[in-house]
Amino acid sequence: PADVLPDGRYGERWLIVDQTHLRVLTSQQDGPACVDLDTPLSEIKEVRAETLVGSGVLRLVRRDGQVVEAVRYTLAAAPAFVTAARILESWLKEEEPSDSLYAEFDKQKKNCGKCGDPLPEDTNVCPKCVDRKAVLMRLLSYAMPYKTRVILVTVLMLAGTAISLLPPILNKRLVDDVLIPHRHLSWIGLIVLSLIGANVLGIAVSVWRGRIVVWMSNHMVHTIRVQAYDRLQSLSLGYYDKRQTGSLMSRVTQDVGELQDFLVQGITFFLVNTLIIVGILVALLVYDWKLTLLVLIPVPLTVIATRMIWRLLRTRWQRLW
């Protein structure tokens, strides 16, 4: 079975080959399967299983030189289609495929019991059905030994958000109370110094918070690496014989590095920007709630337009990807 539809969306398609024909069927939710391709084997000269950047494609080369795209599939299904292409090539040459090819093709891939999608290699965890909240809580549990620093980082985030809201307020005072009415000219120096002080203080708070976050993330990642290394040492030699060295090294280095990027940049970026948005909305509502509502009118339209454009771009992107 293939798992990518002709328009780039995920779905179920089937490549069926008998003694005379090659057919491609697309499953329908409320009806019989649709036959998208029906080609006699005698008209096929070559079968190619090509691996693209984020997916794969099975192409048929007809005897008249025309190249036809049979099915597209994700990289998880690529090994099965590569083997299928090799078997088809043997049939087209009127040769009997080797027993190893049949054994490789017949080898059943583990599927998720909940959604039915194929599971990644060497794991029983389905990326689609995993409890993301539980994973996040497990990841945050590594921060429990550093409760004091977590509290300090939280306080610095709130302080940084409050400081970032000071320049717009000071600019309002400068324009509305000093420059436009030409009054309180002696306030200009004080307001300018306050703006400079707010920016310097904001930078200092950001640097302080960043240093603490980096220190915490390095210690947390060190703990994760040690646990992963201890786990690898407890595995049998047979486990290593059946797996590639590069994939194991990637688990210990690249995957843990991705966790570190999430801890250093992902969480702080999300929390800081969320606090800034909330602070700006609160400040706008305090000054003029009517003006705030007028400012928020384009937001739903922007969200709808963004979703429509993103859906269109995603469809086109998946066709090329």
C-alpha positions, 0 to 999 in steps of 0.5 A, a space after each residue: 500500500 502507498 500512503 500519498 494521494 495524487 494531490 499530495 495529501 496522505 491517504 491509502 492507495 494500492 499497487 496491484 500486479 497480476 500476470 498481465 496488468 499493473 493497476 493502481 487503486 485509490 481507496 474511497 471513504 464512501 464507495 468502491 476503490 477508484 482505478 487510477 492506472 491500468 497498464 498491461 505489463 507487456 507495455 512496460 519497459 522499466 520500473 523505477 523506484 526513485 527516492 525524493 527529498 521527503 517522499 518516494 515515487 514509483 515510475 513506469 517507463 513504457 515501451 514508447 518512451 513515455 514515463 508514467 508516475 504510478 504511485 507516491 509514498 512516504 519514506 517509511 514505505 520506500 523500502 517496500 516499493 524499492 523491493 517491489 520495483 526489483 521484483 517487477 524488473 525481474 518479471 519484465 525480463 522474464 526472470 524469476 526473482 530470488 528467494 531473498 527478494 520475496 522474503 524481503 518483500 513478504 516481511 511484515 512491517 509493524 503497524 500502529 494498533 491505533 491508527 494503522 500507520 507503519 511504525 518507525 524502525 526499532 521502535 514501538 512508539 507511533 509518532 502520530 499517536 504518541 501522547 505529546 503532553 506526557 512526553 513534554 512532562 517527562 522532558 520537563 521532569 529533567 528540570 526538577 533538580 533545578 527548581 530554584 533556577 526555573 523559578 528565577 528564569 520565570 521571574 526574569 521572563 516576567 520582568 523582561 516582558 514588563 521592561 519591553 512594554 516600557 518604551 512604547 509607554 514612554 514614547 506615548 508620553 513623549 509625543 502626547 505630553 511633550 512634543 505635540 502640546 510643546 509643554 514640559 520640555 524639561 521631560 525630554 531628557 528624563 524620557 530619553 534617559 528612561 528609554 536608554 535605561 529600559 533598553 539596557 536593562 532589557 538586554 541585561 535581563 535577557 542575557 542573564 536569563 539566557 545564561 541560566 537557560 543554557 546552563 540548565 539545558 546543558 546539564 539536562 542534556 548531559 543527564 539524557 546522554 548519560 542515560 542513553 549511554 547506560 541504556 546502550 551498554 545494557 543491550 546485547 551484542 545481537 542488538 548491535 548486529 541487526 542495526 546500523 552504527 550510524 542510526 545508533 550514533 544519530 540517536 545519541 548525538 543528533 536526537 539529543 541535540 534536537 532536544 537541547 535546541 528545544 530546551 534552549 530556544 523552543 520553550 523560551 521563544 514560545 513563552 517569552 513571545 506569548 507573555 509579550 503578546 498578552 502584555 501588549 493586549 492588556 496595555 491596549 485594553 487599559 488605554 482604550 478598549 474600543 481602539 483595541 477591538 478595532 486593532 483586533 478586527 483584521 486578526 480573524 481574517 488574517 488567520 483564515 487567509 493564512 490557513 487557506 494560503 498555507 493549505 494551497 502551498 502545502 499541497 503544491 509543496 508535497 507534490 514536488 517534495 
